[in-house]
Amino acid sequence: METTTKKVAYSILELAIVAKGITIDQTLKNSIGLAQKAEDMGYRRLWLAEHHNMAHVASVATPILIGLIAANTQTIRVGSGGIMLPNHAPLIVAEQFGTLGRLYPNRIDLGLGRAPGTDQLTAQAIRRDRMQSVHNFGGEIAQIQQYFSKDNEWAQVRAVVAEGVDVPLYILGSSLDSAHLAAKMGLPYAFASHFATGLLLEALDIYRKEFQPSAYLDKPYTMAGVNVIAADTDEEAERNFTSVIRMFLGILTGKREPLQPPMEMTDELMMIQHNPAVRDMLKYSFVGRKEAVAKQLDKFLKDTGVDELMVVSNLHGHEDRIHSYQILSEIIKERNASV
């Protein structure tokens, strides 16, 4: 386990969450507005997550949204967190992100995951042979690397638009398998600890111990997802957090609905929050006023030693969400200035 204190980068994982009473059209516009604000706040990157067949998630056409947000910002890196590779042919992924990389040089990231990002029935509708791809995840990542290589110009199958384009690859995961693979391939590693918490520390340890320097990266680079619900008072933050509790309950029960408005914390919600399954998924959720969140984050960073935080703030109100990200930005800037 890493326990050193160091400066940390901070970024946003955006799912384009559809809130009750808000249209999908407005949700997508809000994602653009968030990216513009995040750029001003000093966030390093904003990644879009691929999900399907979920009433509360609008980030389904991930490359299109990446291009839209990159076109409406200037400096923030934009990418996928991630593209669920078994849903797609590696050639198409290379062509899409090669195009993005040419349109927005040195600003596009390609995070790759192995999970379907949906239920199994929908996954089958997306790509019927996806299980073959699941078992060849590392091989398909290597294919994408080859398509981006200048050396591929003599190959029979080419992604011409991608050749020689600088689009960094990241391996995403929530298991130990992904840690082994990221280390073996010498790629940066992002762990989905904003919902999969149990193996975080073990996965980071494996990745660091097994890391093999590559042409892409000379030393380990780690990222971890956290939920942050920050507000001016603990009471306001706790109230906003009720939307998140109900969203995670819906995920566990299969109830698909838009993100619900906040409500007063009830005994029933407290019981749900302390249900073992919900509690585990929300373990790395930092809720409260600025000072409270700063203390929780500081412990997390010391315990994990990650290089970058990938922050998720799923609040029902768009302005509340912007304010939460603003508070988080202030916390990290102040922390980085002191180390």
C-alpha positions in Angstrom: 0.0 0.0 0.0 1.2 3.5 -1.0 1.1 6.0 1.8 3.2 8.9 0.5 1.9 12.4 0.3 2.2 14.0 -3.2 0.4 16.3 -5.5 -2.6 14.8 -7.2 -4.4 15.5 -10.4 -8.2 15.7 -10.4 -10.6 14.8 -13.2 -14.3 14.2 -13.8 -16.1 11.0 -14.9 -19.3 12.1 -16.6 -22.2 9.8 -17.3 -24.6 12.5 -18.5 -27.0 11.5 -15.8 -30.6 12.1 -16.7 -32.4 13.7 -13.7 -36.1 13.5 -13.2 -37.8 16.4 -14.8 -34.8 17.1 -17.1 -34.9 16.2 -20.8 -32.1 14.2 -22.4 -31.5 17.2 -24.7 -30.9 19.5 -21.7 -28.8 16.8 -20.0 -26.4 16.7 -22.9 -26.2 20.5 -22.9 -25.5 20.4 -19.2 -22.5 18.0 -19.9 -21.0 20.6 -22.2 -21.6 23.3 -19.6 -19.9 21.2 -16.9 -16.9 20.6 -19.1 -16.5 24.3 -19.7 -16.7 25.0 -16.0 -14.3 22.1 -15.2 -11.8 23.6 -17.6 -11.9 26.9 -15.7 -11.6 25.0 -12.4 -8.4 23.3 -13.3 -9.7 19.7 -13.9 -7.2 17.8 -16.0 -9.7 15.7 -18.0 -13.3 14.9 -18.4 -14.1 11.3 -19.4 -17.4 10.0 -20.7 -18.6 6.5 -19.6 -20.3 4.1 -22.0 -23.5 2.7 -20.7 -26.6 1.2 -22.5 -30.3 0.6 -21.8 -30.3 2.8 -18.6 -33.0 5.4 -18.2 -30.7 7.6 -16.1 -27.6 7.6 -18.3 -27.3 9.5 -21.6 -23.6 8.8 -22.4 -24.4 6.0 -24.8 -22.7 7.3 -28.0 -19.4 8.0 -26.2 -17.2 9.1 -29.2 -19.9 11.5 -30.4 -20.1 13.2 -27.0 -16.3 13.3 -26.7 -16.1 15.2 -30.0 -19.0 17.5 -28.9 -17.3 18.4 -25.6 -13.9 18.8 -27.1 -15.3 21.2 -29.7 -16.8 23.3 -27.0 -13.7 23.5 -24.8 -10.1 24.6 -25.3 -7.6 22.8 -23.1 -9.2 20.1 -20.9 -8.5 16.6 -22.0 -11.6 14.6 -23.1 -11.9 10.9 -23.4 -13.6 7.6 -22.6 -13.9 6.2 -19.1 -14.4 4.0 -20.8 -15.1 2.5 -24.2 -16.3 -1.1 -23.3 -14.1 -2.8 -25.9 -16.0 -6.1 -26.2 -18.9 -4.0 -27.5 -16.8 -2.8 -30.5 -14.4 -3.9 -33.2 -10.9 -2.6 -32.5 -10.6 -1.3 -36.0 -13.7 1.0 -35.5 -12.4 2.2 -32.2 -9.1 3.1 -33.7 -10.8 4.9 -36.6 -13.1 6.9 -34.3 -10.4 7.9 -31.8 -7.8 8.5 -34.5 -10.3 11.0 -36.1 -10.9 12.6 -32.7 -7.1 12.8 -32.1 -6.6 14.6 -35.4 -9.5 17.0 -34.8 -8.4 17.8 -31.2 -4.6 17.2 -31.1 -3.1 16.2 -27.7 -6.5 16.4 -26.0 -8.1 12.9 -26.5 -7.8 9.9 -24.2 -8.9 6.3 -24.8 -9.8 4.5 -21.7 -10.7 0.8 -22.4 -12.8 -1.5 -20.2 -13.9 -5.1 -20.5 -17.3 -5.0 -18.8 -20.4 -4.6 -21.0 -21.7 -1.4 -19.4 -25.2 -2.8 -19.4 -27.2 -6.0 -18.8 -26.4 -9.3 -20.6 -29.4 -9.2 -22.9 -28.5 -5.7 -24.1 -24.8 -6.7 -24.4 -25.9 -9.5 -26.7 -27.9 -7.1 -28.8 -24.8 -4.9 -29.2 -22.4 -7.6 -30.3 -23.3 -11.3 -30.3 -19.8 -12.5 -30.3 -18.7 -10.3 -27.5 -17.6 -13.1 -25.2 -14.8 -14.0 -27.6 -13.6 -10.4 -27.3 -13.9 -10.5 -23.5 -11.4 -13.4 -23.4 -9.1 -11.6 -25.7 -9.2 -8.2 -24.1 -5.4 -7.7 -24.0 -5.1 -8.9 -27.6 -7.7 -6.4 -28.8 -5.9 -3.6 -26.9 -2.7 -4.6 -28.7 -4.6 -4.5 -32.0 -5.6 -0.9 -31.3 -2.1 0.0 -30.5 -1.0 -1.5 -33.8 -3.6 0.5 -35.7 -2.3 3.7 -34.1 1.3 2.8 -34.9 3.1 4.4 -37.9 4.5 0.9 -38.6 1.1 -0.3 -39.6 1.2 1.5 -43.0 2.3 -1.7 -44.7 -0.4 -3.9 -43.1 -3.3 -5.3 -45.1 -5.8 -3.9 -42.6 -5.2 -0.3 -41.6 -6.9 2.5 -39.7 -5.1 5.1 -41.8 -6.7 8.1 -39.9 -5.2 6.8 -36.6 -1.6 6.0 -37.8 0.9 8.2 -35.8 -1.8 10.0 -33.9 -1.1 10.6 -30.2 -4.1 9.2 -28.3 -2.9 7.7 -24.9 -4.5 4.4 -23.9 -5.7 3.6 -20.3 -6.8 0.3 -18.9 -9.9 0.5 -16.7 -11.0 -2.1 -14.3 -12.7 -3.2 -11.1 -10.9 -6.6 -10.7 -7.4 -8.0 -10.2 -7.3 -9.2 -13.8 -7.2 -5.7 -15.1 -4.4 -4.8 -12.7 -2.3 -7.7 -14.0 -3.0 -6.7 -17.6 -2.3 -3.0 -17.1 1.0 -3.8 -15.4 2.0 -6.3 -18.1 1.2 -3.9 -21.0 2.9 -0.9 -19.2 -0.2 1.2 -19.5 -1.8 3.6 -17.0 -4.5 2.0 -14.8 -7.8 3.4 -13.6 -9.8 1.5 -11.0 -13.6 2.0 -10.8 -13.7 2.4 -7.0 -16.6 4.8 -7.2 -18.8 1.7 -7.2 -16.4 -1.4 -7.0 -14.6 -0.9 -3.8 -13.5 -4.2 -2.4 -10.4 -4.9 -4.5 -9.0 -1.4 -4.8 -6.0 -1.6 -2.6 -5.0 -5.1 -3.7 -5.4 -4.2 -7.4 -3.2 -1.1 -6.9 -0.6 -3.1 -5.1 -0.5 -5.8 -7.9 -0.2 -3.1 -10.6 2.7 -1.3 -8.9 4.6 -4.5 -8.1 4.2 -6.1 -11.6 4.5 -3.0 -13.7 6.7 -3.3 -16.7 7.9 -0.1 -18.4 6.8 0.3 -22.0 7.1 2.7 -24.9 4.0 4.3 -23.5 4.8 4.7 -19.8 8.1 4.4 -17.8 6.5 4.1 -14.3 3.1 3.2 -12.9 0.3 5.7 -13.1 -2.8 5.1 -11.1 -6.3 6.7 -11.1 -9.2 5.9 -8.8 -12.9 6.8 -8.9 -14.6 8.4 -6.0 -18.0 9.9 -5.4 -18.0 13.4 -4.0 -21.1 15.2 -2.9 -19.9 18.6 -1.5 -22.0 21.5 -0.4 -21.9 24.6 1.9 -23.2 22.6 4.8 -23.2 18.9 5.9 -27.0 18.9 6.0 -27.3 20.1 2.4 -24.7 17.6 1.2 -26.5 14.8 3.0 -29.8 15.8 1.4 -28.2 15.8 -2.1 -26.7 12.4 -1.3 -30.2 10.8 -1.0 -30.4 11.0 -4.8 -27.3 8.9 -5.1 -28.5 6.3 -2.5 -31.7 5.8 -4.4 -29.8 5.6 -7.7 -27.5 2.8 -6.3 -30.6 1.0 -4.9 -32.1 1.1 -8.4 -29.0 -0.4 -9.9 -29.1 -3.3 -7.4 -32.8 -3.9 -7.8 -32.9 -3.4 -11.6 -35.2 -0.5 -11.3 -34.5 1.8 -14.2 -35.5 5.4 -13.7 -34.1 8.9 -13.9 -32.1 10.3 -11.0 -34.6 11.3 -8.3 -34.7 14.7 -6.6 -33.1 14.9 -3.2 -35.2 14.5 -0.1 -34.8 14.6 3.7 -32.8 11.7 5.0 -35.3 9.2 6.4 -34.9 6.1 8.6 -35.7 4.0 5.5 -32.9 5.6 3.5 -30.5 5.2 6.4 -31.3 1.5 6.5 -30.7 1.3 2.7 -27.4 3.2 3.0 -26.2 0.6 5.6 -27.4 -2.4 3.6 -24.1 -4.4 3.0 -24.4 -4.2 -0.8 -25.1 -0.5 -0.9 -22.6 0.3 1.8 -19.8 -1.5 -0.1 -20.7 0.3 -3.4 -20.7 3.7 -1.6 -17.6 3.1 0.5 -15.6 5.7 -1.3 -18.3 8.4 -1.2 -17.2 11.6 0.4 -20.2 13.7 1.6 -20.3 17.0 3.5 -19.1 20.6 3.7 -15.7 21.5 2.4 -13.7 20.7 5.5 -15.4 17.3 6.0 -14.8 16.3 2.4 -11.2 17.5 2.5 -10.5 15.3 5.6 -12.0 12.2 3.9 -10.2 12.8 0.7 -6.9 13.3 2.4 -7.2 9.9 4.1 -8.1 8.2 0.8 -5.1 9.7 -1.0 -2.7 8.8 1.8 -4.1 5.2 1.9 -4.0 4.7 -1.8 -1.2 6.9 -3.1 -3.0 7.3 -6.4 -1.7 9.9 -8.9 -5.1 11.1 -10.0 -8.7 11.2 -8.7 -11.5 10.5 -11.1 -14.5 12.3 -9.4 -18.2 11.5 -9.9 -20.7 13.9 -8.5 -24.2 12.8 -9.4 -26.5 15.5 -8.0 -30.0 16.1 -9.2 -29.6 19.9 -9.6 -27.1 21.0 -12.3 -26.0 24.1 -10.3 -25.6 22.0 -7.2 -23.4 19.6 -9.2 -21.2 22.5 -10.5 -20.9 23.8 -6.9 -19.8 20.4 -5.6 -17.1 20.2 -8.3 -16.0 23.8 -7.4 -15.6 22.8 -3.8 -13.6 19.7 -4.7 -11.3 21.8 -7.0 -10.6 24.2 -4.1 -9.8 21.3 -1.8 -7.3 19.7 -4.2 -5.7 23.1 -5.1 -5.2 23.9 -1.4 -3.9 20.4 -0.7 -1.5 20.4 -3.6 -0.1 23.8 -2.5 0.8 22.4 0.9 2.7 19.3 -0.3 
